[in-house]
Amino acid sequence: MNSVIQVTDLVKTYKNVNAVKGINFDVKEGEIFGFLGPNGAGKSTTINMICTMLPPTSGSVVINGYDVHKQKDEVRGSIGIIFQENTLDEKLTANENLRLHCRFYNVPKEKRHSRIQEVLQIVDLIDVQNKRVEEFSGGMKRRLEIARGLLHYPKVLFLDEPTVGLDPNTRAHLWKYILKLKEQEGITMFLTTHYLDEAEVSDRIAIMDQGEIIAIDSPTVLKDELGGDLIELSTEDNDQAIEEIQEKVTGADVTVSGDTIHLKVESSDAFISNFIKTLDIPITKLNIRKPTLNDVFLAFTGRNIQTSEE
Amino acid sequence: MEGIIAIWQRDLIKFFRDRARLFGSFTMPILFLLIFGGGLSGTMETMMTQNIDVGEDFNYVQFVFPGIVSMTLLMTSVFSAMSVIEDKDFGYMKEILVSPISRVSIAVGKMAGAATVSTIQGIMLFALIPLLGLSYDFMSLIQVIPFMFLLGAALSGIGLLFASVINSTQGFQLIVNIIVLPMVFLSGALFPISGMPGWLDVVVKLNPVTYGVDVMKKIMIDIDQLSMTVRETMGLNLTVFGRQVTVFEEILFILVFTVIVVAIATFSFKRANA
């Protein structure tokens, strides 16, 4: 597959702070690319540079064959951006918001009406298009912004925290629309989110920390790299249980948080039946799970913070 | 071009949708007309004519009406630049800035929007002409409309410049009031500005509103029929460097002023990374 975004040696320096320290990555056509990182990692700076909003100190970004610094207008026409915060004009109707967007992006006059109806159809807002946006719920506003971002058929859709501030039900609903887009339109998406469970939909994930990309791969590979399964258990007497585990059990990393003991093992299937027999202390709670992106994220950024402190 | 239309159209839709603003923007000039045209006209006439023998009828209301129309243009067009700050606050400026429309279109669109709104307001004030007992030549009223648009555009540029450096609507209102009121008082809109002390005279001659008001008066009031003394009394013999300026020169000055503010505003939108 072709790369639709190529980031090469991208650097951004503010006075004495190196916000972005020469990063490299590609985004392939048609994929959902998850871009994660803790607050202050340089994520927003990177996105702003990719979206032509901030000039880079050095390095280059090419989107759809255009250089973001030298061919700003061509790049702007090739991307759609759903910002974290609301950028709709609430005093105008949904339809008016979309019509203005068509003008901003020079959508041919004769195609405007059909395109507006088409994107409104995708996000199920066709019946309320003549209502003012101020009357919309939070979820409806987000959907309208997504529709607006699609109007000019962008090559890449940037979704910056698309579900922030929405209730779980609305979030799930919104994801349904986003995934429908990927399926129907095959549109490339560049996603940032704080909800790691949402990042699971990505084809590939980049984790950024302290101005550098510290991991980049598919969620499955990243989780596999972390390895094994996680067993979480609580017992009637955790201290004694840990003693017993350390005495009798091999092949497990043991950590404790609160009143839960975490065991990391290579394969829970082989491990668990023996383990339960070995333990004399009665178990009150037991949970076996595969590592999530959350564990991946903690492992990567946690390690990085430690090494930088040394 | 599409971008300019989009920005212009949006500001217009919003103006007509905001009833409070629509209503409020008419009350202010009407209030001024009542105070200066009705209440103070006698006092003003005596003050303006005390040292000169006018000989014929001097009508202060006829003098002040074009001034108040210009004042309305100034207020409306400068304050409509506040929409730029609101757009930054409510996030819409991002939608504009990440789109491929050229930055000069943003500035021109905003100025065209402000100029249209203020011209509409000015024209609506014309409806008060018979009520004030005035009569202007119909053709001269038509002629003055394109000029009102130009003046509105020029003055909205001043607002845009402030909006690009001020980040709160409250701050904008405060600063702009400090600037706008002296611009009105030192423009000859409400009383003649001849015979000002030297340093103030410099301010008067640099004030674009001065030329705006002067052109408005020269077009609307049929000055050829007025005697020299009445013209003098009305302050219609505006001189710069001891030379009387023509309407053409004044319009040229405002045109150049507009181009300069468009250029500065464009530059500020280029730098903006909302």
Interface residues (C-beta under 8 A of the other chain):
Chain A: N48 C51 T52 M53 L54 K72 D73 E74 R76 G77 I79 I81 F83 E85 N86 T87 L88 D89 E90 K91 L92 E96 L100 H101 R103 F104 Y105 N106 R148
Chain B: E2 G3 I5 A6 Q9 R10 I13 K14 R17 D18 F90 G91 Y92 K94 E95 I96 L97 V98 S99 P100 I101 S102 N273 A274
